[in-house]
Amino acid sequence: MSGHDSKYFSTTKKGEIPELKEELNSQYKDKRKDAVKKVIAAMTVGKDVSSLFTDVVNCMQTENLELKKLVYLYLINYAKSQPDLAILAVNTFVKDSQDPNPLIRALAVRTMGCIRVDKITEYLCDPLQRCLKDDDPYVRKTAAICVAKLYDINAELVEDRGFLESLKDLISDNNPMVVANAVAALAEIQDNSVRPIFEITSHTLSKLLTALNECTEWGQVFILDALSRYKAADAREAENIVERVTPRLQHANCAVVLSAVKMILQQMEIITSTDVVRNLCKKMAPPLVTLLSAEPEIQYVALRNINLIVQRRPTILAHEIKVFFCKYNDPIYVKMEKLEIMIKLASDRNIDQVLLEFKEYATEVDVDFVRKAVRAIGRCAIKLERAAERCISVLLELIKIKVNYVVQEAIIVIKDIFRRYPNTYESIIATLCESLDTLDEPEAKASMIWIIGEYAERIDNADELLESFLESFPEEPAQVQLQLLTATVKLFLKKPTEGPQQMIQVVLNNATMETDNPDLRDRAYIYWRLLSTDPEAAKDVVLAEKPVISDDSNQLDPSLLDELLANIATLSSVYHKPPEAFVTRVKTAAQKTEDDEYAEGSEAGYSESSAHTADGAASPPTSASNVPYAGARQSAPAPSTSPPAAPLPDLMGDLLDMDNSAMVPIDQPSTPASPPLPVLLPAATGQGLQISAQLISRDGQIFYSLLFENNSQIPLDGFMIQFNKNSFGLAAAGPLQVPQLQPGTSAATLLPVALFQNMSAGPPSSLLQVAVKNNQQPVWYFNDKISLHVFFTEDGRMERGSFLETWRSLPDSNEVSKDFPGITVNGVEATLDRLAASNMFFIAKRKHANQDVFYFSAKMPRGIPFLTELTTVVGIPGIKCAIKTPNPEMAGLFFEAIETLLKG
C-alpha cells in the first residue's frame, strides 16, 4: 500500500464486516480494490476477517497486480485456518503460474510455497516444475527458494518428484542470481536432511566462483558460505579458490566481507606455502579494520568475530593494535570487546603502548570498564614474562591514586601475578598492606589474605594483619572465611609462636562450631586433625609448592574454536557458542529412513580382522525418526527451554563446593517417563519426601527428570536443586517449578541441564551428587549414576567411508575392548532400534566365521566420536564390544552405557 492508504486503518463502523462483504462483491473494480485494502488493514491490526475468505478469494480473478498481491497476502495469513476454502484459490494459482507476465508467475509460485497447507502442496508440484525451467530468471530464482519451502512441508514429495535434481541443475544456470538462490535453497535443505544433498564438485565449484562476481551481495553471502564448507583437494586448488574470492574482501557489505574471511580462513588450513599464508594475512587486515569504522552495533559483531580470528591467526592484526584503542564515545559493550582483543594482541613489541592505554582507561568514570582495564594489565603481566615488571609498575601507580575499586582490583590481579611468578615481585607487599583498611569486596579481601598467608614469613606483622580480619570472621562471606582459615594455618606453620597459636584456636573454633557452611567446617576439621596428629604432614600439605598459573587469554577449547570459525558471520560467532547450544532445529515430518542404504555392509570394505571407519566430516543432524531401524519409534515433543534464570539468594550455603549461581528453583512439569524413575531418596530417609530421578535426552536436549512424592504429614514447598561438580560439568540450565506438595500428593518435572559448566578434576566418573532443599526440611543429599548414552548427540552418524578412515586414523592404543558373556542378542532389528533410539547409529554389518559383526558410530558433545564394533552370534549368550575413540579414558563409562542398552 502507498503512503496515502493510512485512511484504511481508520476506526470501523458497527456493521463493518457486512459492508466489506458488499464492497468486495461490487461490480466496480476500484471499489473492490479499496475493500481488499480495508480487509488487509483490519487484518494487520489484529482483527479477525477470516469470514470474508470466500469474498476475498473471488477478487483474485483480476489483471491488477497490486490487487492480486493484496489477495495473496490475505491468503497466506488465513489459508491455515480455512484449508478447505483455500482449495478454491488453487485454480487461480495454477492459471497465474502460466501468465505471460513473469512477475505474476513468480508471485503465484511464491505464494503457493508460503501457504503451508498439505492439500495445496499437492497442486504446487506441476507449476513449480514449470517455473524451475521458466525462460525468465526472476521466475526461476523465486522457484528455487520455493523448493526449500516445499521441502520443509513435505520432504518426501520433493525427493520423489525430482525437485532436488532440478535445483542442482540451476547451479549451472547462466544467471548468477538464480545460482545464488539455488545454493541458498540447497544449503537450507541440507541443514534439514539426514543424508548428503548438496556436495560441491570441481564442476560446480567453477560455476559458483563465476557467479560470485556477478550476483547481488546476499547472493554472494550464500555462495561464500557454501564454498567455506568445500574441502579443497590440495594446496594448489585451495590457493586458486582463495585468489578468486579475495576481491570480495573489498566489498561494501560487512556480511560479504566476513563470509569471505571465513571462507579464506578455512582454505588457509590446506595451503602449505608460508608466503601465500603471509600475504593472505596482510590482505585480510584492512577489511577487518574497515569494519571498525561502522556504527557501534556492527563494530560489536565485527569485534566478536575478530576475537575468534586472532585466536587462530594473531598475525593478521598483530600490527593493527591501535585500531582497537577505545574512543571516548564508544559504547561500553564495544570497549569491553576491544579490551579482550588488545590483551590477545599484546606482545613484547607493543606492550608499552598497550599499558599506556590501559592506564588511561583505569582513570575513566565507568566502574566496570575501569575494573576490566585493571584486570587487563594483570593478564598482560601473566601472558608476557618480560613485560611483567612494567605491568606491576603501572599497577602500583594506580594503587597510589587511592580510588577504592581500582586498588581492590589491582590487589586481585597482583595475587595472580604472584602465583605466575613466585618469589619474584614480593618487594611490593608493603605497598599493598598500606591499603588494607580500604578493602570491602570479598574477592579483594580474599586475595590480600592469601598474599599475607603465603608470604607470612616475610611480613613482620603478619599476625596483626590477619587478626584485623579475624574480628569480623563470622560476618565475612564464605570466600573470605575459607581464605582466612588457610592463611591462619599457614601463619601458624611458618611462625609457631604464641600469637598465631591463639589465632588458630579461635579460627578453628569459629569454623567448626559457629558456621553452617559444610565446606568451611570440613576444611577446618581436616586442618585440626592434621595439626593435632602430625604437624610435619600438615606442612607438606598446606605449604606444598603450588602449580604456576598460565595465561588465560585464549580461553576457547581448540575444537570449539574450529566450530566457531566455521560459523563466522553468524549468531554463533557473536555468542561464541556452537549453533546447537541456542538453536533448536525442527525436523521435517516426512524423512525417509535409510535402512536399505546402511543395513547391508559390503564385505569388500572390511578386512578379516576388525572393521573400522571414517571421513572426518560428520553427517548433518538426524533425529530418532530418521535413523536406521527407527521407523516405529516416535520422539517426544521437545520442551521449550527458557534462558538461564538469574542467580537466586544464597539459601543453601556453599553446598558441596558448588557455585551458587547454578542453583535454580523448579518449573515445567511433565509426565514422568516410562519405565518408572529409580528411587534415589527413599521416603524413610527423607522424612516422608521420596525423590525419584534420572537423566534423559529428548530431541537433543538433556533433562533431569524428577518425581517428588510427599508421604509426610505437612505440605512441602520452595524446592531448590543443585548438582555437585562432576565429570561432565552438569548444571541446571533453566528454571523449573514444583508446586506446593500437599501430604499424599506427587509432582513430576523436567529440569533442563547444561553441560561443561561445573567440571570436576580427575578421571571420568559416572557419579552425580545431587542436593535438594525445601522450606520445611533440611538439605537432602543423594547420589545418581550418569549413563553416558544420554549424551550421545543426534549428529553422530558417519558415512561408511568416513567411519573407516577415522578408525584407521586413531592409534591402536586408543582401541579398548570388553566381553559381555551374559548378554544375548535375540532380535537384530530390536537391538538396532534400541541403540538408534539412544543415537548409536548403525553403519554396516558383515559375517566373520559364524559370527555377526556390527558397526556403530556415536558422538558426544564437543565432537568426541565413539566408533564401535559388536561381535556376537544371534541367539547365543556372549558379546564382544571393541571401541576406538580419541578419549580412551571414557571407555569404562561407555561400556557401562552399552551394557545398559544391550540389556534393554
N, C-alpha and C positions, 0 to 999 in steps of 0.2 A: 504494500500500500504506500501511496505517496504521502508527503508531509501534511497535505490539507485533509487527509482522511481521518483526522482525530475526531471529527464530528460523529463518527460511527460508534465511538466509545461513550457517548453521552448517555445519561440515565434513561431507563426504559419506562415505557408506559405500562399500564396494568395488563393489557392484552397483547403483550409483545409477541409471544410465540404464534398465536393465530394470525397476527398481522404479518409477521415474517413469512409464514406459510403462504399467505395470499400473495405477497410480493414475489416470492420465489416461483410461483406458478403464473406470474404475469406474462402477458403476450409481448411486453416491451423488453428489449434486451437490456437497456440501461437500468430499468427498474430491477430486473433480476440480478444484475451485477451489483447494484447498491445493496440489495437484500443479502447477497452472499457476503459482502464486506461486513454488514452488520452482524451476521452469524459468526464470522471469524472473530470480530471484535468481542462479541459476547463469550465465545469460547476462550479467547485469550485471557479475559479477566476471571475465568473460572466458572462461568455459568454453564449449566447443562442444556445443550441444544441438540442432544442426540435424537430427540423426537422428530427433528427435521431431516433425518438422514435421507429418506427416500426423495424428498423435495430437492435437497441439495444435489444428490446424485443425478437427478433429471437435468440439472444445469450443465452437466459435463458435455452434452452434445452442443458444442459451440466452437467457432473458429477463433474466438477471442483468447489469446494466450494468457493474459492476466487473469481472466475469469477461470480458465482451466487450472492455473496454478493454485488459485484460492480453493477450488473444489478439491483438488488433490490434497491440499493441506488439511482440509476438513476430514477427508477420507482416512489419511494416515492416523489422525487423532482418534477417530471413533470406530474404525473397522474392527478393532479387537473386541469392543463391547457389542457390536452388531455384525457378527461374522456372516450370518445368513443373508442380511441385506447387502453386505459388501460384495457378494457374488453378482449383484445387479450391475456393478461397475465393470465387471471383467470384460464384457464385450467391447466396451468403450476403450479400455486399456489396450486390448489386442488390436483394435482398429487404429488407435493412436500410435501404436508401435510401428505401423506401416505408413504413417502420414508422410507426405512429401517434405514437410518441414523437419529438419533434423533436431531442432530444439524440442519439438513436440514428441518425436520418437524417444529422445533421451529422457524427457520428463516422464513419459509413460513408464518406461522400464525402471527408472529410479524410484518412482512412487510405488510400483508393484513390489520392488525389493524392500521398501520400508514398511509395507503392510505385513505384519508378522502373523498371518492367518493361514493355516495349513490348506484350507480349501482354495485360496487364491494362489498359493505356491504352485499347485499342480498346473495352473493355467499360465504361469510365468515362464515355464521352460521354453516353449516354442518361440515366443517373442524374444527372449533373452538370447537364444541360439542365433536368431536372425541378426540381432543387434551386435553380437560379438563379431559378426562378419560384415557389418554395415560399411558402406562406402565412406561415410563421414567419420573422421577421427573423434569428434566430440561424442558421437553416439557410442563408439567402441570403448572410449575411456570410461564413460558412465557405466556401460555394461560390465566392464571388468570389475569395478567396485561392487556392482550388484551381485556378482558371483560369490564374493566373500560374504555378503549379507545372506544370500540363499544358503550357503554352507553352514552358517550359524543356525539357520532354522531347520535345515534338513540335509545333513552331510551325505547321507546315503544317496539321496536323489542327485546331488551334484556329481558324485563319483560315477553313478550308473549312466547318467546322460552325457558323460564325456566333457563336462564343463572345464575340468582341470586341464585337459589336453588343449582345449581352446585357449585357456588363459596362458598356458606355456607357449602356444603359437604366437600370442600377442607380444611376447618378449622380442620377437623378430620383426615387429611392426615397424613401418618406416616413420611413424610419428612418435617423437620422444615422449609426449605426454601419455600416449596410450601405453608405451613401455613402462613408464613410471607407475601408472595406476595398476598395470598387470603385476608388477613387482610388489606393490603395496598389498594387493589382494592376496597374492600367493604367500606373502610373509604372514599375513593375519591368519590365513587358513593353516599354515604350518604351525603356528602357535597353538591352534586348537586341535591339531591332528596327532595321532599316536604313531604315525609312520612317516618316513621322509616324503615330502610332497615337492618341495622347491629346492633343487640342488643345482648350483651354478656349475656349468661345464665350461671348457675353454671356448666353445662356440658362443654360448650365452654371455660369457664374460666380455667378449669383444663387443657384442650388441649393447650391453649395459654401459660400457665405457664410452661408446659412441653417443648413446642417448644422453649421457650425463652432461655433455657440453651444451645441449640444446633445450632441455626441458626446464620447467619453472623451478623455483627454489625448493618448494616442498617435494616436487618430483625428484630433485637431486638428493634430498634427505632420504627418501625411500630407497633410492638406488645405492647410496653410500652405506646405509645400514645393511642392505643385503650384501654388498661387497665386503663389509667388515666380517661377515660370517664365512667368507670364502677362504679356504686354506690353499695358498699358492703351492704349486708342485715343487718349486725350487727357488733359490735366492734370485735367480735371473728373472723369473716370472714376477716375483714379488716386487723387484725393482721397476719393472715395466709398468705394473699396475700403479705403483706409487707415483711414478713420473706422470701418468695420465691424470691422477687425482690431485696432485699438488696445486694446480691452478685454483682449485676450489677453496684453498686457504685464503684467497684474496676476496672472497665473496662478501657482500654487504650484510647478508643474513647470518646472524650468530649461530643458528641451528645448522646451517650448511657447514660453517667453519668447524664446529665441534664434531659433527659427523665425519668430516674429512680427517680431523685429527685422530678420531677413534680408529678409522679405517687404516690410516698410516701407521699408528702405533701397533695395530695387530700384525701388519705386514712386516714391520721392523723386526719382529721376533724371528722372522725367517731369513732376513737379509744378513749375510755374513761379512760383507765389506765394512770395515770400520770407517772408511772415508765417506761412504754413502750414508751411513747412520749419522755421522757427524754433520754432514751437510743437511740432512733432513731435520736434525735437531735445530740447526740455525734457521731453517726455513719456517719451522713451527713457532718460533718465539714471537716474531712480530704480530701475527694474527691473534695469538693469545693475549699479548699486551694490549692490542687494539680493543679487545672485548672489555677491558677495564675502563674504557672511556665512555661506556654506555651508561644508561640510567642504573640506579643502585640495585634494582631487582635483578637485572641481567648481570650486573657485576657479581652479585652474590652467587648466582648459578655458575658463572664462569669460574669464580674462585673455588667453589666446591669441586668442580671438575679439575681445575689446575692442581688442587690439593692432592688428588689421586695421581695426576700425571707426574708431578715432581717426586712422588714416592717411587715411581718406576724409572723415570728418566730425569733426574735432577739437573743434568747438564743443559736441558732445553732452556731453562730460565736462570741458570746459575749467574749470568752476567746482568740480569734484569731485576735485581732485588729492589732497586729504587722505585720501580713502579708499584711495589706493594707497600710503600710507606704510606701511612694513614694521613688523609687530609682532614682538616678541622671540621668540614661539613659532611664527612662520611657518616652514614647511619651506623649504629653500634654493631649490627649483625655483619656489616661489611668489614668494620675494623677488626672484630674478633677473628674473622676468617683470614684477613691479611696477616694478623699476628701469627697464626698457625703456619702459614706458608713461609713467612720470614724465618721462623725457627727451623723449618725444614731446609731452607736455602742458606742458612748461616754457615759460614766456613771461616777458616783462619784468615783468608784474604779479605773478607768483608766485615768481620766481626766488629771492628771499631765503629764503622758506620751504623751497624745494627744496634750496638749498645747505646750510641748517642740517641737514636730514635726511641729505643725502649725507655731510656732515662727521661726523655721528654714526655712520653706517654704517661709515665708514672707520676707526673705532676698535674695531670688533667683532672676534670671535675667528676667524670663518670666513675663511680667507685668500682663497678665490676670490671671496667676496662683497665683501670689502674692495677687492680689485683692481677688480672691476666698478664699485664705488661711485666709486673714484678716476677711472676712465675716464669715468664718467657726468658728473663735474664738468667734465672736458675737453670732452666732447661738447656740454655746455650752453654752454661758452665759445665753441665753434666755431659753434653754432647762433645764439646771441644776442649780437650785437656789443656792445650796450650793457651787457651783464652780464659781459663777458669779464674786466674788471678785478677785479670781485668774485670771480669764479671763481679767478683767479690768486692772489688774496689767500688764499683758502681752501687752495689747493694749497701755497702757501708755509708756511702754518701747519702743514699735515700733514707737510711735509718736516722741520720743526723738531722733530717728535716722535721722529725718528730711528729709526722702525721700518723695517727694511731693505726689505721688499717694498712698503711704502707709498711710500717715497722713490723706488724704481725705477719704480713705476707712474706716479708724478707726473711724473718726468722724461720718460717716454714721451709722456704727454698734452701736456706743455708744448712738446715738439718740434712736435706737431701745431698747437698754438696759434700758435707762431712762424710756421709755414707759412701759417696762416689770416690772421694779422695781422703781416706783415713790418714790421720797423723800428718796432715799437710798444712791446714789453714787454722789450726786450733788457737793461734795467737789472737784471733778476733773475738774469742769467747767473752773477754772482759767487756768489750763494747756491747755485746748482746745483753749481758747481765744488767747493764745500766737501764735497759728498757723493761725490766721485769715487772714493774708496778703497773705498766700500761696495758698489759695483756689481759684481754677479756674474752677472746674467742677460743673455743675448745681446741681447735687444731693447732693454733699458735701456742697455747699453754702446753699442750702435749709435746710439741716439738721442742720447746725450751726445756721442759722437764727431761726429755730424752737426752738433750745435749748435756745437761748438768749431771745426769746419772752416768752417761757414757764417759765423761771426762772428769769425774768426781776427784780423781787423784791430782788433777792439775788446777782445780779450783779450791782455793784455801777455805772459803766459807761455804762450801757446797751444802753442808748440813743446815746452815742458817737459811740458805736459799730454798731448799726443799721444805724446810719447816714452815716457811711463809705460805706455801701451798697447802700443807697438811691441815692448817687451821680450818680450811673450808672443805676438807675431804668429803664429808657426807653429801654436800650440796653439789659437788662437781659432776659433770657429765661422765658417762662410763669410759669414754675415750681417755679423759684426763685421769680418772681413778686408776685405770689399768697401767698407764704410763708412770703414775706416781708410785704405785706398788713396786713395779720393776726397778725404777730409779732408786728407790729407798733400799731395796735389796742389793743393788749394785754398790751403793754407797757403803752399806754395812760390810760387804765382802771386801771392798777396797780399803776402808778405814774402820776396822772393827773396834772402835773406841766407845766410850760410854754414851756420848750423844747419839750417834747412829743406832746404838743398841736400843735406847729408849724409843727412838723414832720407829724402828722396825716393829717393836712390840705394839705401839699404837696403831700403825698401819695394818698389821696382820689382824689385830682385834677388830678394827673397823671393817676390814674387808671380809672377815668370816662371820662376824656376829651381827653387824648393823646393816648389811646390804641384802637386797633381793636379787641382785644380778648374779646368775649362776656362773658366768664367765669369770667375773672378778673373784667370786668365792672359791671356785675351783683352782684358779691360779694361786690364790693366797694359800690354800691348803697344800698345794704342791711345794711352794716355796718353804712353808713352815716345816713340812716333813723333811725336805732336803737339808734345811739349815740345822734341824734338830738331830738328824741322824748322821749326815756326812757333809760337813761344810766344804770339803775339797771337791766333792762331786757337784755341790751347788755352784762352786766357782767354774767348774768345767762347763756346766750347763748355761749359767746366766752370763758369764763373761767370755763365752766362746767367741771365736773370730767370726764376724758376720760377712756374708757374701756382699761383694761390691755391687751396687745397683747399676743399671745400664740406662742408656739414653732411650726415652720412650717416644721420640718424635715421629717414628714410623710405626704407628700403633697397629695398623691393619695386618691381619694374617695374610701371607702371600697368596693363598688360594682365593680368599675373599677379594683381595686386590685385583687378581686376574679377572674375576667375575665382574667387578665394578668397572674395570677398564673396558670390558666388552660391552658395558651398558652406558658408556659416556653419552651425554646429551639426552639422558632420560631421567626420570624421577629417582631412579636407583642411584645415580651418581650424585644427586643432591642430598638424599637421605643417608648415603653411604651404607645402604643395606641392600642385600640381594632382592630382586623383584618379589620372590615368593614370600618375603617377610612382611610385605604390606599389600600385595595384590592377591585376591582370591579369584582364580580364573574359573568361570562357569564352563563345565564341559558340555559339548553338544549332545543332544539327546540320542541321536542315532549314529553311532560309530561302530563300524564292523569290528568284530573280534578277529584275531589273526591266527586262529587255530591251525589252518591249513599251512600257513607260511612258516610257523615255528614248530609245529608238533612233530614233524619228521626231520630229524637231523641227518644230513648226508654223511655217511661214514667216511667219505673221502676227505672231509675236512678235519678229521681227528686221527691222532696216532694211536697205536695199540696201548701205549702207557696211559697217561691221563690226558683228558681233553681239556683244552684251555683256550682263552678267548680275548679279543678287544680291538677297538679302533678309536680310542681316546674320547671322541665326542659322544655324549650321551644322547639318547633319543629324546624327543620332546616330551613334556609331562603327559602322563597317562593316568587314567582313573580306573577304579575297580571294575567299571563296566566295559572296559575295552582291553583287558589283558587276556592272554590265552586261558581257556577253560573257566572263564568267569562269566559266561553268558547268563547263568541263572541267578547271579548274585546281584543285590541292589545296595547302593550306597545310601547311608543315612544322610538326611539333609544336613548341610554344614551350619552350625550355629553361628550367628553373627558375632564377630569378635570386636568389642569396642576398644578404643585406645587405652593404654595403661592408666589406671587411676592415680590421682595424686597421693603421695605418701600419707598414711594416717598417723594420728598421735601415737606415741610410744606407749601402748597399753600392756605389752608383754615383756618389756625389758629387752636386753640384747640376747635374745633366745638362741641357744645352741651356736653362738658365734656367727649369727646371721645378720645381714644388713636389714634394718627395719623397713627400708623403703620397699622391700619385697612383700611386706605384709599387706594383705588386701581383705576387705570384707567379702561376704559370699553372695551371687545374682544368678540369673539364667538357670532356673530349674529345668530339669529334663528327666525323662523317664530313664531309670537305670537300665543298663544294657543287660541282655540275657546272654549267657547264664548269669546267675546271681553273683554280685560282687563278693570277694573274700572279706570276712570279718577281720579287721585289724585291731580294733579296740573293743573287746567284749564288754557287755553291759556290767558284768561282775567287776571288771577293772575300772570302768568309767563311771562309777556311782550311778548306774542306770542308763548312761549315754552309751549307745553302741554305734560305732562308725565302721562302715564297710567302704572300701575304696580300691581303685585300680586305674593305672594309666591306660588310656585308649587313644587310638588315632582315628580321626574322621576327616575325610576329604583333605588330607594333607596337613591338618592342624592337630596338635597334641592337646588332649584334655585330661584332667584328673577327675574321674567320675566318682562321686561320693554319695553315700546314702547315710543319713543321720536318723537314728531311731531313739526316741525318748521313752525309756522304761522307768524313769524316776517319777517322783510324786510332785515335781514342780515344773512350771514352764521354763524352757531354756531359750535364750536369745543372745544376740550380739556375738555371733560366731566369727572367729578370726582364724586364719590358717597361715602357716609358714613352713617352707622347706629348709632343711639344713643344707650346707654346702655339699655338693655331690659330684660324681664323676662327669655328669652331663650338663651341669650348670642349670638344672631345672629350677625355675622360679615362677611364681604366679604372674600371669601376663594380662590379666583383666579382672574386672570386678565380678563377684558373684553375690547373691543374696539368699541366705537361708532364712525363711520366715520364722517367727516365733514358734517353737515346737511345744505344743501342749502335751501333757502326760499321755502316753499311749499312742502318739502320732509319729509320723516319719516324714522326711523330705529328701528328695534326690536332687542333685545339682551337678553341673559341669563347670569345672574351673579351667579356663584357658591357660596353657603352660608355655612359657618361653624357654628356649634352650640357650646354653652357654652364657648364663647371666651370673651364676652363683657357683663357680667351679671350685672343686676341692683338689688338693695336691695328691700325689701318689698314684699307684697303679689303678686302672679302671675297676670299679666295683659296682655291683648291682644294688647296693644298699641305698635306700632312700629314707631318711629320717624326717618325720613329719611332726609338727606341733599344732594342736588345735586348742582354742580357748573360747569360752563363752563367759557371759557376765555373772553366771551363778556358780561356776565350778573352777577348780584350779586348772592350770595348763596340763593337757594330756599329751604325752609323747608316745608315738608308736613307729614301728619300722615297716616299710613296704619294700617289695623287691621289684627293681626295674627290669622289664623284659626288653631286650634290645630290638626285637622286631617291631615294637611300637614306633621306633624312629625311622624305619625304612621309608624312603620317600617315593613319591609317585613317578619320579623321572629316573628310576633305577634300571630301566630296561636297556639292554645293549643289543646292537646288531650282532649277528653271529661272528662276522669277521672282526668286529671291534672287540668282542669277548676274547677271541683267540689272541689278538695282538696284545691286549692288556695282560692276559695271563703270562704270555711269554716275556713281556717287558718287566714283570716283577721277579726279583731274585728268588731262587729256591728256598732261601732261608725264610721267606715270607709265607711259605706253604705250611699249613698246620692241618692235621687230620685227627679224627676221633671215631671210635666204633660205638654203635648203639645196639648191643646184642639183643636187647629185649623188645625192640620196636619192629613192627611188621607193616609193610605197605600192602594192604589188601586190594585197594582200588586205585589205579594210577590217576584216573581223572579226578576223583575226590581229593586225592593228596595234592595234585597240582592246583586244584581250585582253592584249597585251603591255604597253600603257600602264596598264590596270587592275591588272595584277599589281604595278605599282610605285605604286599608289594615285593614279594620274591618272584621275579619274572622268569618263566621257563624259556630257555634258549634253544635247546636241542636234546635229542635222545639218541643213543646208539647201543648196540649189543657188544658185549665183551665176554667171550666164552658163553656161559649160560646166564650171565648177569645183565641186568639193565643198568645203563649209566645215564643219569640225567644231569643237565647243566642249567644252573640258575644264576641270575645276577640280581644284586640288591645294592642300594646305595643309602648311606647315612647322610644327614645334613653336613654341609661343608664339603660335599662331593666325595666322601670316602667310599670306594666301591668294595663289595664283598663278592668274589667270584666263587661259586660253589659247585662241587661235583658230588652227587649222591650215587652210590653204587649199592644195588640190592637185587634180590630175587623176589619177584612179586609173590606174596602169599607165604613166604618163609621168613622167620624172625632173623633180624640182623641187617643193619645198615652201616655202611662206611661213609663218613662225611669228610671231604677234603675242601679246604678253603684257601684262597690266596687274597691278600689284602695289603695295602700299604701300612696298615696298623695291626700287625700280628698280635700285639698285646691285648687286642679286643677279642681274640679267638675264643677265650673261655666264655665270655658273655654271649658270643654268637652261638656257640654250641648249646648253651642253656636255652637260648631262644629257639633254635632249630628243633631241639628235643621237645619243647613245649608244643610247637606247631605240628610236628610229626605225630605226636600222641593225640592231637586233636582235642 
